[in-house]
Amino acid sequence: RPEGTSLLKYKVPTRGLIGLRNAILTASRGRAILNTIFDSYGPWAGDISSRDQ
């Protein structure tokens, strides 16, 4: 990795990714790379809170 970069790994349900790509690109001024890989099916983990608009 080039100097000054960060690698973050998270397990997030697909429904939690809605709007994430736009938020990351806005926060990084278009410099971020977002990659998603399917991991597995899992049990219902409850509601995901939404942010105020």
N, C-alpha and C positions, 0 to 999 in steps of 0.2 A: 504494500500500500504506500502511496505517496505520503510524504510528511504533511501533517495538518489534517488528515482525514480520520474519520471514526467509523467503526463498524458496530452496528447494534443488531442484536438478534432477539426477536420476541416471538412467542406463540400467541397469536391473536385470532379469535374467531372471525370468519369472513365478514360477518355483519358488523364487526367492529372496525373494518377497514374503510367503510363508506365515508368518503370525504377526507380520508387521511392523506391520500396522494396530493390533493390540492393544497392542504394545509402544510405539508412538508415542503412542497415546491415553493410556496409563498414564503415560508419562513427562511428557506435557504437561498432565496432569490434565484431559483431555477437551477441550482448547482447540485441538488441531491439526486441520488439514484435510489429508487425503491423497487426492490425485487420481492416477489411473493412466490412461495412454494407450498403446495398442499402437504400437510403433515399427516393428518388422520381425522377420522370422524370421532366425535366425542359426545358425551352426554350434555344435555341442556345445562348451561352454567348460569342461568338467570338473565335478567334484563341488563342491557347496557345503557347507562345514563347518557342523555344527550346534552349537548352544550347549548347555552342560550344563544339565540341568534340576534 
